[in-house]
Amino acid sequence: MSNEDVSNGNANDADMSDADTNTTNTTDPTGRVPGRPLLAGRGLVKTYGRSEALRGASVELHRGEILALTGASGSGKSTLLHCLAGMVRPDAGAVTYDGERLDALPEKRLSELRRTDFGVVFQFGQLIPELTALDNVALPLMLAGTGRAEARERAGQWLERFGVRGQQELRPGEMSGGQAQRAALARALVTGPKAVFADEPTGALDSLASEQVMTALAHTARESDTAVLLVTHDAQVAAYADREVRLRDGIVAAQEVTA
Ligand SMILES: Nc1ncnc2c1ncn2[C@@H]1O[C@H](COP(=O)(O)OP(=O)(O)OP(=O)(O)O)[C@@H](O)[C@H]1O
């Protein structure tokens, strides 16, 4: 089931109120969920030099929802994820997080929000190579003020939960790609974020490791009502999402229910 051009806003529609998004109690054919989204981008435009990465894309992410962003290489998926995660400021349009205009926040408040409310997982290299898996996962807790012993204990529980047992004292270079990626997920989730941004989290993994990572991510998201924005090229990975939004040339070309 697919709906063409259902969600491209225009930058003038960027301001969003509850009334905009709360007009129905039924899920529409695109799978869009009623009620105020946790995170929304409206009419997002981002240009790099002569390259128009986003040309007015709009997308909504709800609590507990796993949303796959798909599309050809260069269609703007990562740029959209970066705008929604507050890592890149759009040239036009609005990003609203929990009722607050994210794109207009001062850098200090934005960094704080990213630390407290968001988790990120990328394709490669986000673990600190000098630290063990345990210390990598404990780090965000320590940065948030948790003491080292408690942070390490909680990190150990998260690693266990993600099936990283017996390798907690290994450094990332000593682990398999799948184990390292599950440790990276544990690190993204250990602080209890409301939203997780995963850009090709399984891009460097074989299909078994990819399945293990996605199962762990989907399970935790459901259990803790965490919203997940997932950029992927892989249809098998996108199948873990509740909904798929397909980008083409910087705008939303289609969205459909996948679950
Ligand atoms: N930091 C940047 N500097 C210059 N151009 C950029 C930058 N980031 C993205 N672009 C350009 O914007 C367009 C969209 O890129 P983006 O990475 O968002 O697409 P994508 O769909 O994630 O691609 P891929 O699947 O290949 O990762 C591309 O033409 C890209 O070259």
The ligand as a Gaussian input file, in Angstrom:
#p B3LYP/6-31G(d) Opt

LIG

0 1
 N       27.916000      17.633000       4.369000
 C       27.633000      17.645000       3.061000
 N       28.331000      18.425000       2.210000
 C       28.032000      18.474000       0.908000
 N       27.047000      17.753000       0.315000
 C       26.318000      16.956000       1.110000
 C       26.562000      16.857000       2.522000
 N       25.669000      15.987000       3.056000
 C       24.912000      15.566000       2.026000
 N       25.294000      16.140000       0.862000
 C       24.686000      15.924000      -0.467000
 O       23.277000      15.973000      -0.310000
 C       22.637000      14.943000      -1.050000
 C       21.862000      14.027000      -0.103000
 O       22.794000      13.325000       0.708000
 P       22.355000      12.321000       1.855000
 O       23.624000      11.775000       2.459000
 O       21.406000      12.975000       2.751000
 O       21.603000      11.186000       1.017000
 P       21.329000       9.683000       1.399000
 O       20.009000       9.342000       0.815000
 O       21.515000       9.480000       2.860000
 O       22.487000       8.951000       0.588000
 P       23.234000       7.564000       0.905000
 O       22.180000       6.505000       0.877000
 O       24.201000       7.435000      -0.226000
 O       23.896000       7.705000       2.249000
 C       23.743000      14.233000      -1.816000
 O       23.809000      14.786000      -3.107000
 C       24.976000      14.539000      -1.004000
 O       26.120000      14.537000      -1.823000

